[in-house]
Amino acid sequence: MYIGRDLAELTMMSMEDWETTELLYFHHVCSQLAPYLSAEGASLHTKMIRELEDRGPVGGDSGGWDHSSAPIYD
């Protein structure tokens, strides 16, 4: 379950001020809803992707037998 600021609050801020966990969570949500997003939603999702790319690698490693390779954002 996500505990954090909602999308309405975040869209009123610069994306640079979003926490990485917020970007990862809402990127995941937008990815799941991609076929249903309006042009505005698709544009916001593209901005999230660019911001994540600008921030560089998330997590720092490729995983192992004892931990996930995917970042845990929730």
Distance bins in CASP14 RR format, pairs under 12 A and 6 or more apart:
PFRMAT RR
TARGET T0000
AUTHOR 0000-0000-0000
RMODE 2
METHOD distances of the structure
MODEL  1
1 25 0 0 0 0 0 1 0 0 0 0 0
1 73 0 0 0 0 0 1 0 0 0 0 0
1 74 1 0 0 1 0 0 0 0 0 0 0
2 10 0 0 0 0 0 1 0 0 0 0 0
2 19 0 0 0 0 0 1 0 0 0 0 0
2 21 0 0 0 0 1 0 0 0 0 0 0
2 22 0 0 0 0 1 0 0 0 0 0 0
2 24 0 0 0 0 0 1 0 0 0 0 0
2 25 1 0 1 0 0 0 0 0 0 0 0
2 26 0 0 0 0 1 0 0 0 0 0 0
2 28 0 0 0 0 1 0 0 0 0 0 0
2 29 0 0 0 0 1 0 0 0 0 0 0
2 73 0 0 0 0 1 0 0 0 0 0 0
2 74 1 0 1 0 0 0 0 0 0 0 0
3 19 0 0 0 0 0 1 0 0 0 0 0
3 21 0 0 0 0 1 0 0 0 0 0 0
3 22 0 0 0 0 0 1 0 0 0 0 0
3 25 0 0 0 0 1 0 0 0 0 0 0
3 73 0 0 0 0 0 1 0 0 0 0 0
3 74 1 0 0 1 0 0 0 0 0 0 0
4 10 0 0 0 0 1 0 0 0 0 0 0
4 18 0 0 0 0 0 1 0 0 0 0 0
4 19 0 0 0 0 1 0 0 0 0 0 0
4 21 0 0 0 0 1 0 0 0 0 0 0
4 22 1 0 0 1 0 0 0 0 0 0 0
4 25 0 0 0 0 1 0 0 0 0 0 0
4 26 0 0 0 0 0 1 0 0 0 0 0
4 73 0 0 0 0 0 1 0 0 0 0 0
4 74 0 0 0 0 1 0 0 0 0 0 0
5 11 0 0 0 0 0 1 0 0 0 0 0
5 12 0 0 0 0 1 0 0 0 0 0 0
5 13 0 0 0 0 1 0 0 0 0 0 0
5 17 0 0 0 0 0 1 0 0 0 0 0
5 18 0 0 0 0 1 0 0 0 0 0 0
5 19 0 0 0 0 1 0 0 0 0 0 0
5 21 0 0 0 0 0 1 0 0 0 0 0
5 22 1 0 0 1 0 0 0 0 0 0 0
5 23 0 0 0 0 0 1 0 0 0 0 0
5 25 0 0 0 0 0 1 0 0 0 0 0
5 26 0 0 0 0 1 0 0 0 0 0 0
6 12 0 0 0 0 0 1 0 0 0 0 0
6 13 0 0 0 0 0 1 0 0 0 0 0
6 22 0 0 0 0 1 0 0 0 0 0 0
6 25 0 0 0 0 0 1 0 0 0 0 0
6 26 0 0 0 0 1 0 0 0 0 0 0
6 29 0 0 0 0 0 1 0 0 0 0 0
7 13 0 0 0 0 0 1 0 0 0 0 0
7 15 0 0 0 0 0 1 0 0 0 0 0
7 18 0 0 0 0 0 1 0 0 0 0 0
7 22 0 0 0 0 1 0 0 0 0 0 0
7 23 0 0 0 0 0 1 0 0 0 0 0
7 25 0 0 0 0 1 0 0 0 0 0 0
7 26 1 0 0 1 0 0 0 0 0 0 0
7 27 0 0 0 0 0 1 0 0 0 0 0
7 29 0 0 0 0 1 0 0 0 0 0 0
7 30 0 0 0 0 1 0 0 0 0 0 0
7 33 0 0 0 0 0 1 0 0 0 0 0
7 40 0 0 0 0 0 1 0 0 0 0 0
7 41 0 0 0 0 1 0 0 0 0 0 0
7 44 0 0 0 0 1 0 0 0 0 0 0
7 45 0 0 0 0 0 1 0 0 0 0 0
7 48 0 0 0 0 0 1 0 0 0 0 0
8 26 0 0 0 0 0 1 0 0 0 0 0
8 44 0 0 0 0 0 1 0 0 0 0 0
9 17 0 0 0 0 0 1 0 0 0 0 0
9 18 0 0 0 0 0 1 0 0 0 0 0
9 22 0 0 0 0 1 0 0 0 0 0 0
9 26 0 0 0 0 0 1 0 0 0 0 0
10 16 0 0 0 0 0 1 0 0 0 0 0
10 17 0 0 0 0 1 0 0 0 0 0 0
10 18 1 0 1 0 0 0 0 0 0 0 0
10 19 0 0 0 0 1 0 0 0 0 0 0
10 21 0 0 0 0 0 1 0 0 0 0 0
10 22 1 0 0 1 0 0 0 0 0 0 0
10 23 0 0 0 0 1 0 0 0 0 0 0
10 25 0 0 0 0 0 1 0 0 0 0 0
10 26 1 0 0 1 0 0 0 0 0 0 0
10 29 0 0 0 0 0 1 0 0 0 0 0
10 44 0 0 0 0 1 0 0 0 0 0 0
10 47 0 0 0 0 0 1 0 0 0 0 0
10 48 0 0 0 0 1 0 0 0 0 0 0
10 51 0 0 0 0 0 1 0 0 0 0 0
11 17 0 0 0 0 0 1 0 0 0 0 0
11 18 0 0 0 0 1 0 0 0 0 0 0
11 22 0 0 0 0 0 1 0 0 0 0 0
11 26 0 0 0 0 1 0 0 0 0 0 0
11 40 0 0 0 0 1 0 0 0 0 0 0
11 41 0 0 0 0 1 0 0 0 0 0 0
11 43 0 0 0 0 0 1 0 0 0 0 0
11 44 1 0 0 1 0 0 0 0 0 0 0
11 47 0 0 0 0 1 0 0 0 0 0 0
11 48 0 0 0 0 0 1 0 0 0 0 0
12 18 0 0 0 0 0 1 0 0 0 0 0
13 19 0 0 0 0 0 1 0 0 0 0 0
13 22 0 0 0 0 1 0 0 0 0 0 0
13 23 0 0 0 0 0 1 0 0 0 0 0
13 51 0 0 0 0 0 1 0 0 0 0 0
14 47 0 0 0 0 0 1 0 0 0 0 0
14 51 0 0 0 0 1 0 0 0 0 0 0
15 22 0 0 0 0 1 0 0 0 0 0 0
15 23 1 0 0 1 0 0 0 0 0 0 0
15 26 0 0 0 0 0 1 0 0 0 0 0
15 27 0 0 0 0 0 1 0 0 0 0 0
15 43 0 0 0 0 0 1 0 0 0 0 0
15 44 0 0 0 0 1 0 0 0 0 0 0
15 45 0 0 0 0 0 1 0 0 0 0 0
15 46 0 0 0 0 0 1 0 0 0 0 0
15 47 1 0 1 0 0 0 0 0 0 0 0
15 48 1 0 0 1 0 0 0 0 0 0 0
15 49 0 0 0 0 0 1 0 0 0 0 0
15 50 0 0 0 0 1 0 0 0 0 0 0
15 51 1 0 1 0 0 0 0 0 0 0 0
15 52 0 0 0 0 1 0 0 0 0 0 0
15 53 0 0 0 0 0 1 0 0 0 0 0
15 54 0 0 0 0 1 0 0 0 0 0 0
15 55 0 0 0 0 0 1 0 0 0 0 0
16 22 0 0 0 0 0 1 0 0 0 0 0
16 23 0 0 0 0 0 1 0 0 0 0 0
16 47 0 0 0 0 0 1 0 0 0 0 0
16 48 0 0 0 0 0 1 0 0 0 0 0
16 50 0 0 0 0 0 1 0 0 0 0 0
16 51 1 0 0 1 0 0 0 0 0 0 0
16 52 0 0 0 0 0 1 0 0 0 0 0
16 54 0 0 0 0 1 0 0 0 0 0 0
16 55 0 0 0 0 1 0 0 0 0 0 0
17 23 0 0 0 0 0 1 0 0 0 0 0
17 51 0 0 0 0 0 1 0 0 0 0 0
18 24 0 0 0 0 1 0 0 0 0 0 0
18 25 0 0 0 0 1 0 0 0 0 0 0
18 26 0 0 0 0 1 0 0 0 0 0 0
18 27 0 0 0 0 0 1 0 0 0 0 0
18 44 0 0 0 0 0 1 0 0 0 0 0
18 47 0 0 0 0 0 1 0 0 0 0 0
18 48 0 0 0 0 1 0 0 0 0 0 0
18 51 1 0 0 1 0 0 0 0 0 0 0
18 52 0 0 0 0 1 0 0 0 0 0 0
18 54 0 0 0 0 0 1 0 0 0 0 0
18 55 0 0 0 0 1 0 0 0 0 0 0
18 73 0 0 0 0 0 1 0 0 0 0 0
19 25 0 0 0 0 1 0 0 0 0 0 0
19 26 0 0 0 0 0 1 0 0 0 0 0
19 51 0 0 0 0 0 1 0 0 0 0 0
19 52 0 0 0 0 0 1 0 0 0 0 0
19 55 0 0 0 0 0 1 0 0 0 0 0
19 58 0 0 0 0 0 1 0 0 0 0 0
19 73 0 0 0 0 1 0 0 0 0 0 0
20 26 0 0 0 0 0 1 0 0 0 0 0
20 27 0 0 0 0 0 1 0 0 0 0 0
20 48 0 0 0 0 0 1 0 0 0 0 0
20 51 0 0 0 0 1 0 0 0 0 0 0
20 52 1 0 0 1 0 0 0 0 0 0 0
20 54 0 0 0 0 0 1 0 0 0 0 0
20 55 1 0 0 1 0 0 0 0 0 0 0
20 56 0 0 0 0 1 0 0 0 0 0 0
20 57 0 0 0 0 0 1 0 0 0 0 0
20 58 1 0 0 1 0 0 0 0 0 0 0
20 59 0 0 0 0 1 0 0 0 0 0 0
20 60 0 0 0 0 0 1 0 0 0 0 0
20 71 0 0 0 0 1 0 0 0 0 0 0
20 72 0 0 0 0 0 1 0 0 0 0 0
20 73 1 0 0 1 0 0 0 0 0 0 0
21 27 0 0 0 0 0 1 0 0 0 0 0
21 28 0 0 0 0 0 1 0 0 0 0 0
21 52 0 0 0 0 0 1 0 0 0 0 0
21 55 0 0 0 0 0 1 0 0 0 0 0
21 58 0 0 0 0 1 0 0 0 0 0 0
21 59 0 0 0 0 0 1 0 0 0 0 0
21 71 0 0 0 0 1 0 0 0 0 0 0
21 72 0 0 0 0 1 0 0 0 0 0 0
21 73 1 0 1 0 0 0 0 0 0 0 0
21 74 1 0 0 1 0 0 0 0 0 0 0
22 28 0 0 0 0 0 1 0 0 0 0 0
22 29 0 0 0 0 0 1 0 0 0 0 0
22 48 0 0 0 0 1 0 0 0 0 0 0
22 51 0 0 0 0 0 1 0 0 0 0 0
22 52 0 0 0 0 0 1 0 0 0 0 0
22 55 0 0 0 0 0 1 0 0 0 0 0
22 73 0 0 0 0 1 0 0 0 0 0 0
22 74 0 0 0 0 0 1 0 0 0 0 0
23 29 0 0 0 0 0 1 0 0 0 0 0
23 30 0 0 0 0 0 1 0 0 0 0 0
23 44 0 0 0 0 0 1 0 0 0 0 0
23 45 0 0 0 0 0 1 0 0 0 0 0
23 47 0 0 0 0 1 0 0 0 0 0 0
23 48 1 0 1 0 0 0 0 0 0 0 0
23 49 0 0 0 0 1 0 0 0 0 0 0
23 50 0 0 0 0 0 1 0 0 0 0 0
23 51 1 0 1 0 0 0 0 0 0 0 0
23 52 1 0 1 0 0 0 0 0 0 0 0
23 53 0 0 0 0 0 1 0 0 0 0 0
23 54 0 0 0 0 0 1 0 0 0 0 0
23 55 1 0 0 1 0 0 0 0 0 0 0
23 56 0 0 0 0 0 1 0 0 0 0 0
23 58 0 0 0 0 1 0 0 0 0 0 0
23 71 0 0 0 0 0 1 0 0 0 0 0
23 73 0 0 0 0 1 0 0 0 0 0 0
24 30 0 0 0 0 0 1 0 0 0 0 0
24 31 0 0 0 0 0 1 0 0 0 0 0
24 48 0 0 0 0 1 0 0 0 0 0 0
24 49 0 0 0 0 0 1 0 0 0 0 0
24 51 0 0 0 0 0 1 0 0 0 0 0
24 52 1 0 0 1 0 0 0 0 0 0 0
24 55 0 0 0 0 0 1 0 0 0 0 0
24 58 1 0 0 1 0 0 0 0 0 0 0
24 59 0 0 0 0 1 0 0 0 0 0 0
24 70 0 0 0 0 1 0 0 0 0 0 0
24 71 1 0 0 1 0 0 0 0 0 0 0
24 72 0 0 0 0 1 0 0 0 0 0 0
24 73 1 1 0 0 0 0 0 0 0 0 0
24 74 0 0 0 0 1 0 0 0 0 0 0
25 31 0 0 0 0 0 1 0 0 0 0 0
25 32 0 0 0 0 0 1 0 0 0 0 0
25 48 0 0 0 0 1 0 0 0 0 0 0
25 52 0 0 0 0 0 1 0 0 0 0 0
25 58 0 0 0 0 0 1 0 0 0 0 0
25 71 0 0 0 0 0 1 0 0 0 0 0
25 72 0 0 0 0 0 1 0 0 0 0 0
25 73 1 0 1 0 0 0 0 0 0 0 0
25 74 1 0 0 1 0 0 0 0 0 0 0
26 32 0 0 0 0 0 1 0 0 0 0 0
26 33 0 0 0 0 0 1 0 0 0 0 0
26 37 0 0 0 0 0 1 0 0 0 0 0
26 41 0 0 0 0 0 1 0 0 0 0 0
26 44 0 0 0 0 1 0 0 0 0 0 0
26 45 0 0 0 0 1 0 0 0 0 0 0
26 47 0 0 0 0 0 1 0 0 0 0 0
26 48 1 0 0 1 0 0 0 0 0 0 0
26 49 0 0 0 0 0 1 0 0 0 0 0
26 51 0 0 0 0 0 1 0 0 0 0 0
26 52 0 0 0 0 0 1 0 0 0 0 0
26 73 0 0 0 0 1 0 0 0 0 0 0
26 74 0 0 0 0 0 1 0 0 0 0 0
27 33 0 0 0 0 0 1 0 0 0 0 0
27 34 0 0 0 0 0 1 0 0 0 0 0
27 44 0 0 0 0 0 1 0 0 0 0 0
27 45 1 0 0 1 0 0 0 0 0 0 0
27 46 0 0 0 0 0 1 0 0 0 0 0
27 47 0 0 0 0 0 1 0 0 0 0 0
27 48 1 0 1 0 0 0 0 0 0 0 0
27 49 1 0 0 1 0 0 0 0 0 0 0
27 50 0 0 0 0 0 1 0 0 0 0 0
27 51 0 0 0 0 1 0 0 0 0 0 0
27 52 1 0 0 1 0 0 0 0 0 0 0
27 53 0 0 0 0 0 1 0 0 0 0 0
27 55 0 0 0 0 0 1 0 0 0 0 0
27 58 0 0 0 0 0 1 0 0 0 0 0
27 71 0 0 0 0 0 1 0 0 0 0 0
27 73 0 0 0 0 1 0 0 0 0 0 0
28 34 0 0 0 0 0 1 0 0 0 0 0
28 45 0 0 0 0 0 1 0 0 0 0 0
28 48 0 0 0 0 1 0 0 0 0 0 0
28 49 0 0 0 0 0 1 0 0 0 0 0
28 52 0 0 0 0 0 1 0 0 0 0 0
28 70 0 0 0 0 1 0 0 0 0 0 0
28 71 0 0 0 0 0 1 0 0 0 0 0
28 72 0 0 0 0 0 1 0 0 0 0 0
28 73 1 0 0 1 0 0 0 0 0 0 0
28 74 0 0 0 0 1 0 0 0 0 0 0
29 36 0 0 0 0 0 1 0 0 0 0 0
29 37 0 0 0 0 0 1 0 0 0 0 0
29 41 0 0 0 0 0 1 0 0 0 0 0
29 44 0 0 0 0 0 1 0 0 0 0 0
29 45 0 0 0 0 1 0 0 0 0 0 0
29 48 0 0 0 0 1 0 0 0 0 0 0
29 73 0 0 0 0 0 1 0 0 0 0 0
29 74 0 0 0 0 0 1 0 0 0 0 0
30 36 0 0 0 0 1 0 0 0 0 0 0
30 37 1 0 0 1 0 0 0 0 0 0 0
30 38 0 0 0 0 0 1 0 0 0 0 0
30 40 0 0 0 0 0 1 0 0 0 0 0
30 41 1 0 0 1 0 0 0 0 0 0 0
30 42 0 0 0 0 1 0 0 0 0 0 0
30 43 0 0 0 0 0 1 0 0 0 0 0
30 44 1 0 0 1 0 0 0 0 0 0 0
30 45 1 1 0 0 0 0 0 0 0 0 0
30 46 0 0 0 0 1 0 0 0 0 0 0
30 47 0 0 0 0 0 1 0 0 0 0 0
30 48 1 0 0 1 0 0 0 0 0 0 0
30 49 0 0 0 0 1 0 0 0 0 0 0
30 52 0 0 0 0 0 1 0 0 0 0 0
31 37 0 0 0 0 1 0 0 0 0 0 0
31 41 0 0 0 0 0 1 0 0 0 0 0
31 42 0 0 0 0 0 1 0 0 0 0 0
31 45 1 0 0 1 0 0 0 0 0 0 0
31 46 0 0 0 0 0 1 0 0 0 0 0
31 48 0 0 0 0 1 0 0 0 0 0 0
31 49 0 0 0 0 1 0 0 0 0 0 0
31 52 0 0 0 0 0 1 0 0 0 0 0
32 45 0 0 0 0 0 1 0 0 0 0 0
33 41 0 0 0 0 1 0 0 0 0 0 0
33 42 0 0 0 0 0 1 0 0 0 0 0
33 44 0 0 0 0 0 1 0 0 0 0 0
33 45 0 0 0 0 1 0 0 0 0 0 0
34 41 0 0 0 0 1 0 0 0 0 0 0
34 42 1 0 0 1 0 0 0 0 0 0 0
34 44 0 0 0 0 0 1 0 0 0 0 0
34 45 1 0 0 1 0 0 0 0 0 0 0
34 46 0 0 0 0 0 1 0 0 0 0 0
34 48 0 0 0 0 0 1 0 0 0 0 0
34 49 0 0 0 0 0 1 0 0 0 0 0
35 41 0 0 0 0 0 1 0 0 0 0 0
35 42 0 0 0 0 0 1 0 0 0 0 0
35 45 0 0 0 0 0 1 0 0 0 0 0
36 42 0 0 0 0 0 1 0 0 0 0 0
36 45 0 0 0 0 0 1 0 0 0 0 0
37 43 0 0 0 0 1 0 0 0 0 0 0
37 44 0 0 0 0 1 0 0 0 0 0 0
37 45 1 0 0 1 0 0 0 0 0 0 0
37 46 0 0 0 0 0 1 0 0 0 0 0
37 48 0 0 0 0 0 1 0 0 0 0 0
38 44 0 0 0 0 1 0 0 0 0 0 0
38 45 0 0 0 0 0 1 0 0 0 0 0
39 45 0 0 0 0 0 1 0 0 0 0 0
39 46 0 0 0 0 0 1 0 0 0 0 0
40 46 0 0 0 0 0 1 0 0 0 0 0
40 47 0 0 0 0 0 1 0 0 0 0 0
41 47 0 0 0 0 1 0 0 0 0 0 0
41 48 0 0 0 0 1 0 0 0 0 0 0
42 48 0 0 0 0 0 1 0 0 0 0 0
42 49 0 0 0 0 0 1 0 0 0 0 0
43 49 0 0 0 0 0 1 0 0 0 0 0
43 50 0 0 0 0 0 1 0 0 0 0 0
44 50 0 0 0 0 0 1 0 0 0 0 0
44 51 0 0 0 0 0 1 0 0 0 0 0
45 51 0 0 0 0 0 1 0 0 0 0 0
45 52 0 0 0 0 0 1 0 0 0 0 0
46 52 0 0 0 0 0 1 0 0 0 0 0
46 53 0 0 0 0 0 1 0 0 0 0 0
47 53 0 0 0 0 0 1 0 0 0 0 0
47 54 0 0 0 0 0 1 0 0 0 0 0
48 54 0 0 0 0 0 1 0 0 0 0 0
48 55 0 0 0 0 0 1 0 0 0 0 0
49 55 0 0 0 0 0 1 0 0 0 0 0
49 56 0 0 0 0 0 1 0 0 0 0 0
50 56 0 0 0 0 0 1 0 0 0 0 0
51 58 0 0 0 0 0 1 0 0 0 0 0
52 58 1 0 0 1 0 0 0 0 0 0 0
52 59 0 0 0 0 0 1 0 0 0 0 0
52 71 0 0 0 0 0 1 0 0 0 0 0
52 73 0 0 0 0 0 1 0 0 0 0 0
55 71 0 0 0 0 0 1 0 0 0 0 0
56 71 0 0 0 0 0 1 0 0 0 0 0
57 69 0 0 0 0 0 1 0 0 0 0 0
57 71 0 0 0 0 1 0 0 0 0 0 0
58 69 0 0 0 0 0 1 0 0 0 0 0
58 70 0 0 0 0 1 0 0 0 0 0 0
58 71 1 0 1 0 0 0 0 0 0 0 0
58 72 0 0 0 0 0 1 0 0 0 0 0
58 73 0 0 0 0 1 0 0 0 0 0 0
59 67 0 0 0 0 0 1 0 0 0 0 0
59 68 0 0 0 0 1 0 0 0 0 0 0
59 69 0 0 0 0 1 0 0 0 0 0 0
59 70 0 0 0 0 1 0 0 0 0 0 0
59 71 1 0 1 0 0 0 0 0 0 0 0
59 72 0 0 0 0 1 0 0 0 0 0 0
59 73 0 0 0 0 0 1 0 0 0 0 0
60 67 0 0 0 0 0 1 0 0 0 0 0
60 68 0 0 0 0 0 1 0 0 0 0 0
60 69 0 0 0 0 1 0 0 0 0 0 0
60 70 0 0 0 0 0 1 0 0 0 0 0
60 71 0 0 0 0 1 0 0 0 0 0 0
61 67 0 0 0 0 1 0 0 0 0 0 0
61 68 0 0 0 0 1 0 0 0 0 0 0
61 69 1 0 0 1 0 0 0 0 0 0 0
61 70 0 0 0 0 0 1 0 0 0 0 0
61 71 0 0 0 0 0 1 0 0 0 0 0
62 68 0 0 0 0 0 1 0 0 0 0 0
62 69 1 0 1 0 0 0 0 0 0 0 0
62 70 0 0 0 0 0 1 0 0 0 0 0
62 71 0 0 0 0 0 1 0 0 0 0 0
63 69 1 1 0 0 0 0 0 0 0 0 0
63 70 0 0 0 0 1 0 0 0 0 0 0
63 71 0 0 0 0 0 1 0 0 0 0 0
63 72 0 0 0 0 0 1 0 0 0 0 0
64 70 0 0 0 0 0 1 0 0 0 0 0
END
